[in-house]
């Protein structure tokens, strides 16, 4: 899965400012998956100045990722990072207290956002009861 990161060409975010736990967010996510979207895709140009785009600068991406233990398949982990490759290496080298007990970990899916707040809200949502049900049905 990590090798696919270099081939990644952007993702499209759910747009708008939606409060945490909003029914609207859940509805938008369900609709996105109902029409066949497998990953939430982010518009790489959102939040980037025209000058930066003209120079070819890429905006910083924020990732929400889902891991599953290869030794204990019932153990799953949801996290947030700006460097997905490095974070997966940290999980598999025992640097995280929680995940060190169930190493090694495999990456199940990741979702990239150009907006840090939206990434953090999505991670928070996936850790709520309704978010866990959504992830179980659509992401795991």
Rosetta silent file (secondary structure, phi, psi, omega in degrees, C-alpha in Angstrom):
SEQUENCE: XXXXXXXXXXXXXXXXXXXXXXXXXXXXXXXXXXXXXXXXXXXXXXXXXXXXXXXXXXXXXXXXXXXXXXXXXXXXXXXXXXXXXXXXXXXXXXXXXXXXXXXXXXXXXXXXXXXXXXXXXXXXXXXXXXXXXXXXXXXX
SCORE:     score description
SCORE:     0.000 S_00000001
   1 L     0.000  -35.302 -178.975    0.000    0.000    0.000 S_00000001
   2 H   -62.715  -35.332 -179.708    2.891    2.374    0.765 S_00000001
   3 H   -63.346  -24.971  178.852    4.160    2.085   -2.810 S_00000001
   4 H   -72.142  -18.486 -179.575    0.850    3.540   -3.965 S_00000001
   5 H   -61.301  -37.769 -179.335    1.589    6.766   -2.073 S_00000001
   6 H   -71.132  -21.010  179.934    4.073    7.850   -4.714 S_00000001
   7 H   -91.002   -8.448 -176.065    1.439    7.258   -7.407 S_00000001
   8 L   -61.712  133.675 -178.026   -1.218    9.253   -5.556 S_00000001
   9 L  -122.804   28.555  172.834   -2.460   12.181   -7.566 S_00000001
  10 L   110.289  158.778  178.636   -4.731   13.965   -5.122 S_00000001
  11 L  -138.113  161.409 -174.262   -8.020   13.579   -3.378 S_00000001
  12 E  -109.709  121.748 -177.443  -11.213   15.549   -3.151 S_00000001
  13 L   -81.595  157.858  166.336  -12.416   16.796    0.231 S_00000001
  14 L   -72.919  122.247 -172.431  -15.940   17.126    1.459 S_00000001
  15 L   -89.340  165.348  177.938  -16.255   20.884    1.124 S_00000001
  16 L    98.855  167.337  178.298  -17.763   23.433    3.469 S_00000001
  17 L  -104.823  110.331 -173.726  -17.420   24.089    7.149 S_00000001
  18 L  -117.451  127.881  178.937  -19.288   21.378    8.989 S_00000001
  19 L   -65.644  155.255  179.242  -19.363   21.087   12.791 S_00000001
  20 L   -56.448  138.702  176.251  -18.051   17.919   14.425 S_00000001
  21 L    72.856   12.250 -176.741  -20.554   15.085   14.520 S_00000001
  22 L   -68.562  138.790  175.226  -22.857   16.821   12.062 S_00000001
  23 H   -62.290  -33.520  179.666  -25.521   14.756   10.383 S_00000001
  24 H   -60.923  -42.253  178.619  -24.741   16.706    7.215 S_00000001
  25 H   -62.147  -47.055  179.571  -21.169   15.382    7.217 S_00000001
  26 H   -60.231  -42.425 -179.808  -22.354   11.806    7.673 S_00000001
  27 H   -63.829  -44.817  179.177  -24.902   12.247    4.899 S_00000001
  28 H   -61.785  -41.037  179.369  -22.323   13.747    2.513 S_00000001
  29 H   -66.382  -42.127  178.709  -19.894   10.915    3.222 S_00000001
  30 H   -62.937  -42.581  179.433  -22.584    8.272    2.686 S_00000001
  31 H   -63.346  -43.067  179.983  -23.646    9.880   -0.594 S_00000001
  32 H   -58.766  -42.681 -179.692  -20.011   10.074   -1.765 S_00000001
  33 H   -76.367  -30.731  179.252  -19.536    6.366   -1.136 S_00000001
  34 H   -64.618  -30.949 -179.255  -22.958    5.455   -2.525 S_00000001
  35 L   -91.628   11.313  171.730  -22.004    6.886   -5.920 S_00000001
  36 L    99.834    5.462  177.688  -18.839    4.826   -6.038 S_00000001
  37 L   -75.508  122.099 -178.697  -16.203    7.101   -4.548 S_00000001
  38 L   -93.173  -26.014  176.976  -13.746    4.832   -2.745 S_00000001
  39 L  -128.412  143.921  172.747  -11.523    7.579   -1.386 S_00000001
  40 L   -74.128  123.175 -174.045  -12.421   11.062   -0.283 S_00000001
  41 E  -103.355  142.165 -177.656  -10.547   13.181   -2.808 S_00000001
  42 L  -109.442  140.892  175.323   -9.052   16.597   -2.092 S_00000001
  43 L   -78.162  111.103 -175.121   -8.724   19.506   -4.449 S_00000001
  44 L   -62.505  -23.455 -178.792   -4.983   20.182   -4.392 S_00000001
  45 L   -83.537  -13.097 -176.266   -5.510   23.832   -5.278 S_00000001
  46 L   -66.826  130.125  177.276   -7.805   24.644   -2.342 S_00000001
  47 L    79.310    8.839 -178.883   -6.206   26.975    0.186 S_00000001
  48 L  -113.144  135.686 -179.104   -3.125   27.589   -1.975 S_00000001
  49 L   -66.033  150.827  177.812   -2.260   31.026   -3.299 S_00000001
  50 H   -58.904  -33.265  178.936   -2.299   31.517   -7.090 S_00000001
  51 H   -64.257  -41.985  179.679    1.397   32.468   -6.900 S_00000001
  52 H   -65.655  -39.916  178.219    2.258   29.142   -5.247 S_00000001
  53 H   -65.853  -39.040 -179.826    0.255   27.246   -7.858 S_00000001
  54 H   -64.396  -35.526  178.652    1.960   29.182  -10.663 S_00000001
  55 H   -78.374  -11.211 -179.594    5.379   28.223   -9.261 S_00000001
  56 L    88.601    9.475  178.177    4.272   24.608   -9.046 S_00000001
  57 L   -67.864  139.148  177.392    4.443   24.442   -5.243 S_00000001
  58 L   -97.079  145.344  178.954    2.349   21.673   -3.738 S_00000001
  59 L   -79.372  158.656  178.796    0.343   22.307   -0.650 S_00000001
  60 L   -71.499  136.144 -179.123    0.972   20.374    2.558 S_00000001
  61 L  -107.088  149.051  179.133   -1.281   17.341    2.886 S_00000001
  62 E  -120.657  129.241 -172.749   -2.838   15.930    6.068 S_00000001
  63 E  -113.669  136.984  167.881   -3.628   12.221    6.225 S_00000001
  64 E  -109.514  127.643 -173.356   -6.160   10.204    8.186 S_00000001
  65 E  -129.765  154.146  178.986   -5.164    6.551    8.050 S_00000001
  66 E  -120.907  125.029  179.523   -6.563    3.183    9.108 S_00000001
  67 E  -115.771  151.300  174.169   -4.246    0.399   10.255 S_00000001
  68 E  -133.100  137.253  179.711   -4.918   -3.237   11.046 S_00000001
  69 E   -69.200  137.533  177.014   -2.624   -5.547   12.991 S_00000001
  70 L   -80.530  -20.128 -179.460   -1.210   -8.424   10.960 S_00000001
  71 L   -94.329  -36.099  179.539   -0.925  -10.604   14.084 S_00000001
  72 L  -126.426   94.902 -171.238   -4.265   -9.803   15.779 S_00000001
  73 L   -63.512  -17.360  179.137   -6.787   -8.954   13.053 S_00000001
  74 L   -79.176  -10.888 -179.720   -9.312   -7.618   15.573 S_00000001
  75 L   -90.363  122.726 -179.681   -6.897   -4.788   16.496 S_00000001
  76 E  -130.340  156.060 -177.582   -7.383   -1.644   14.446 S_00000001
  77 E  -142.103  137.195  176.377   -6.008    1.859   14.714 S_00000001
  78 E  -119.057  130.246 -178.271   -7.114    5.204   13.264 S_00000001
  79 E  -144.003  177.686 -176.966   -4.652    8.081   13.206 S_00000001
  80 E  -135.206  138.575  179.653   -3.717   11.433   11.705 S_00000001
  81 E  -160.048  168.037  172.695   -0.350   12.580   10.332 S_00000001
  82 L  -105.528  -13.347  179.171    1.402   14.780    7.801 S_00000001
  83 L  -130.078   93.215 -172.495    3.979   12.127    6.852 S_00000001
  84 H   -65.893  -43.719 -179.580    2.247    8.810    6.231 S_00000001
  85 H   -61.187  -46.919 -179.334    5.310    6.746    5.321 S_00000001
  86 H   -64.365  -40.793 -178.454    7.236    7.875    8.407 S_00000001
  87 H   -65.550  -39.949  177.729    4.247    7.340   10.709 S_00000001
  88 H   -64.257  -39.787  175.944    3.724    3.758    9.471 S_00000001
  89 H   -61.778  -40.023  178.432    7.422    3.062   10.084 S_00000001
  90 H   -64.004  -42.906  177.893    7.044    4.431   13.629 S_00000001
  91 H   -61.140  -42.194 -176.711    4.042    2.178   14.293 S_00000001
  92 H   -81.420   -8.522  176.598    5.939   -0.864   13.023 S_00000001
  93 L  -102.835    1.769  175.347    9.111   -0.049   14.973 S_00000001
  94 L    86.861   15.955 -178.770    7.314    0.176   18.335 S_00000001
  95 L   -78.618  -14.980  177.063    7.529    3.942   18.887 S_00000001
  96 L  -101.048  126.871 -175.155    3.797    4.198   19.613 S_00000001
  97 L   -58.059  -47.092 -177.325    2.771    2.839   23.023 S_00000001
  98 L   -68.680  -45.564 -172.583   -0.604    1.493   21.891 S_00000001
  99 H   -81.085  -14.443 -178.718    0.416   -0.012   18.575 S_00000001
 100 H   -64.850  -25.776 -178.202    3.672   -1.598   19.772 S_00000001
 101 H   -72.716  -20.941 -172.020    1.719   -4.469   21.377 S_00000001
 102 H  -122.963   26.971 -179.347    0.186   -5.590   18.089 S_00000001
 103 L   -67.420  156.176   -6.265    2.998   -5.157   15.541 S_00000001
 104 L   -81.750  163.382 -179.256    3.345   -5.408   12.598 S_00000001
 105 E  -112.480  146.891  173.305    0.651   -3.151   11.144 S_00000001
 106 E  -119.343  145.101  179.877   -0.643   -2.946    7.587 S_00000001
 107 E   -79.438  121.366  179.392   -2.161    0.122    6.002 S_00000001
 108 E   -89.861  -48.779  176.637   -5.796   -0.506    5.082 S_00000001
 109 E  -159.466  161.957  174.883   -6.664    2.931    3.697 S_00000001
 110 E  -143.451  154.275 -178.398   -5.716    6.573    3.915 S_00000001
 111 E  -135.216  125.236 -175.139   -7.521    9.788    3.110 S_00000001
 112 E  -104.962  143.099 -179.238   -5.657   13.012    2.314 S_00000001
 113 E  -132.302  144.771  173.817   -6.855   16.541    2.957 S_00000001
 114 L   -83.627  -20.689 -177.388   -5.431   19.924    2.021 S_00000001
 115 L  -104.753  119.612 -177.412   -7.141   21.434    5.099 S_00000001
 116 H   -60.746  -43.826 -178.327   -5.718   20.400    8.490 S_00000001
 117 H   -61.345  -40.540  179.702   -8.959   21.081   10.378 S_00000001
 118 H   -66.168  -37.580  177.734  -10.984   18.903    8.028 S_00000001
 119 H   -64.725  -44.743  179.881   -8.512   16.044    8.433 S_00000001
 120 H   -65.029  -38.734  178.130   -8.676   16.295   12.221 S_00000001
 121 H   -66.001  -38.169  179.200  -12.483   16.431   12.140 S_00000001
 122 H   -66.934  -41.445  176.451  -12.602   13.354    9.900 S_00000001
 123 H   -60.828  -45.697  179.200  -10.290   11.443   12.264 S_00000001
 124 H   -59.750  -44.979  179.346  -12.474   12.487   15.210 S_00000001
 125 H   -59.290  -44.455 -178.970  -15.608   11.404   13.328 S_00000001
 126 H   -64.323  -19.824  179.190  -14.134    7.962   12.552 S_00000001
 127 L   -92.094   -5.935  176.034  -13.523    7.472   16.279 S_00000001
 128 L   -83.113  169.597 -179.679  -17.163    8.217   17.225 S_00000001
 129 H   -59.146  -48.998 -179.395  -19.833    5.520   17.322 S_00000001
 130 H   -69.533  -32.991  177.051  -21.427    6.474   14.012 S_00000001
 131 H   -67.254  -36.630  176.684  -17.995    6.975   12.452 S_00000001
 132 H   -65.432  -40.766  177.371  -16.938    3.489   13.537 S_00000001
 133 H   -63.451  -42.776  178.292  -20.086    2.042   11.943 S_00000001
 134 H   -61.182  -48.490 -179.272  -19.352    4.012    8.755 S_00000001
 135 H   -62.352  -40.730 -179.605  -15.707    2.846    8.694 S_00000001
 136 H   -62.442  -38.927 -177.607  -16.705   -0.773    9.330 S_00000001
 137 H   -79.898  -35.765 -170.655  -19.134   -0.710    6.411 S_00000001
 138 H  -113.436  -23.901 -170.896  -17.110    1.368    3.941 S_00000001
 139 L  -113.422  -33.011 -176.936  -13.417    1.526    4.850 S_00000001
 140 L   -79.007    0.000    0.000  -12.251   -1.670    6.587 S_00000001
